[in-house]
Amino acid sequence: MTEDTKERSRRYIAAVETALSGLKPITMPAIVARRDVERVVEVAKRYLSDSKYYAETGKDVTSLASISYAEGLLDALRFLKLGEFSWPKGLLSLKNRKDRNLETLESALS
């Protein structure tokens, strides 16, 4: 079965717009427990696992969505200074990531 990329994209965009419109920042400074950070890391690992599964089963759009979720969670931890890591140089440089994501998206839409 072919994934409907345009419809899926539309649903994701609508969901993010809804979430952002209802987002209420918490009072700062916030206290974040280590177990909460570990939970986010575990969720990122599950998205990675899901992405690999979907890539193996030919669901490339779902694979890309899953790995994008994992990447976003990891970036959020780093931006909030709740985790330290670096992306591999060259392999996922911002330009290369954008180019690869664009190529994947273009091939999925064609």
N, C-alpha and C positions, 0 to 999 in steps of 0.2 A: 504494500500500500504506500502510495506517495504522500509525503507530508505536505500539507498546505501551508507553505511558508508565509504567504501574505496574510492569511487569516490568523495564523499563530502570532505573527509579529503584531498585528492589530490588537489582539487580545493582551499580549504582554505590555504594549504601550499603554493601553487603557488601564490595566492593573497598576502600573507604576504611577501613572498620572493620579489615579484615585488615592494610592498610598501617600504620595507626596502632598496632595491637597489636604489630607487628614493628619499629616505628621505634626506631632506636638513635641518639640524638644523638651527634654527633662531639665530640671533645675541642676545647675552645675555648682560645685564639682560633683560628679557622679561617682559612686563606688561600684567597681566591677570586680566580681569574685573570679578567682582563677578558674573555677569550675565552669563559669559562663564562657570564658575565653576558650577553654578546652572543648566545650560543646560546639562552639562555632567552628573550631578546627575539625571536629568529628563530622559535622555537616559538610564542610568543604571536602573532606575525604570521601564521603558518600557520593557527593556530586561528581568527583573525579572517577570513582568506580562506575557510576551510572554512565558517564560520558564514554568511558572505554567500552562498556557493554553496547551502548547505542551505536558507536562507531563500528563495532564488530558485526552488528546486525543490519548495517546499511541505513540506519536512521541518523544521517549526518546532521540534519538541522537540530534534532533533539540532543545529539552529542555536543554540538556547538553551544546550545543553550545551557546544558548542564555544566560544561567546563567554564563557561562565562560566569555562571553563578559562583562556582568555586573560586575563580579568579577575583571576583568582586568581594567575596567574603574575606579572602586573604588580604586584598588591598585595603579593605576597611580596617582590619586589625592593625595593619601597618600604619595607616593614616592616623589612627587613634592612639598610636604608640603602645599598642597592646600586644604586639608581636614584632619580631625582627627577622627579616629574610631579604633576599634580593632575587630578582628574576634572573635567569641565565642570560649572560651578555650575548648579543647576536641572535640567539635562538628566538627570543621573544622581545626584542627591542620594540619600542613603541611603534616605530615605522613598520617593522616587520609584522608585528601583531596586527596593525591596521590593514596592511596589505593582505595578509593571510586571511583575516576575517572577511575582508571585502571579496577576495577571490572565492571563498567558501560560500558566502552569501550570494554572489553573482551566479555561481554554478548551481546553487539550490534553486534560484529563481528562474533559471533557463530551462 
